[in-house]
Amino acid sequence: MTTSPVALITGGTRGIGLGIARSLANEGYDLAVCGVREASAVTETITELQSLTGSVLYCQCDVGSTGARKAMLESIDKEFGRLNLLVNNAGVAPRQRLDILDATEEDFDWVLKTNLQGPYFLTQAVANWLIDQQKLQPKFSGSIINVSSISATMASVGRGEYCVSKAGVSMATQLWAVRLAEFGLPVYEVRPGITATDMTSGVKEKYDKLIAEGLVPQKRWGTPEDTGRVVASLARGDMAYSTGQVIMVDGGLTLPRL
C-alpha cells in the first residue's frame, strides 16, 4: 500500500490550480483535484497528472456547496484513507465586471460563497480530519495553503466582490494559522499577481501593454508554475516556522515605488 502524502487542490484542473497540481505531483504527492466540470471534460488533464505521480482522483465539486464538499471528502477518504495537504485554490470572478455603484447582490453572494465561505468551511472539515490523523500517527505531517490574490489589498472598483472575498481569505488564513498552531499544522497564504490563465485571457491585451510600460518590475506575466513552485516549497516544510505568512508571487507589483 502506498504511503505517499495526499494533497487536495480545489480548482486543480486548470490555471493556477493545475500549475500547483503539477508541482505537487513532482514532489511525490498523490492528488485529489476538484472542479465543477464533468469528469469527461478533464480526462486529458487527469491523464497528464497520472503520468507524473502515483494516483490521481478527480472529484466534481462546487466548493460553495456544503453537500458537494462533504461528498468530496468522503471520496478522498475512500480512495486514499488519508489527507495531508489542502490547497484552497478554486475561485470565481463576478459574472459581470460592474462598478461597485452598480454591482448586484446576486453576484456578491455567488462570489463570496465560492471564494470565501466554501473554502472557510472546507478548511474547517479538513482541519478536523488532520487533527484526527495526528492523534493516531504522532509523526503525521499536514498543512493548509490558501491561494488568494493581490486583490486582497489592491482595490479594483470594477470587481469589488472579488476583492472582498480575497481579503476575507487573507484573514481566514490568519485565523486558521492561530487556531491550528497548537497541533503543529501550519497555514499559509500565497498571493499571486497578474497570472496568465483562462480567467485573465480576456484582459491580455490590456495587461500586455501595462506590463510593457513598467506596471510589474519583473516585466512579464506570472505563470501557474510560478505559484506551483511556491506551494511545493511550503508543502515540503521549507517555511515550517512561518505559519500565517503571506508569500507574494507578483513580480514585485505590490512593492511601494516612487
PyMOL commands that set and color helices and strands:
alter all, ss='L'
color gray80, all
select helices_A, chain A and resi 15-26+39-41+43-52+66-80+105-136+150-152+160-183+198-212+224-236
alter helices_A, ss='H'
color red, helices_A
select strands_A, chain A and resi 6-10+30-35+56-60+85-88+143-147+187-192+246-249
alter strands_A, ss='S'
color yellow, strands_A
deselect
rebuild
show_as cartoon
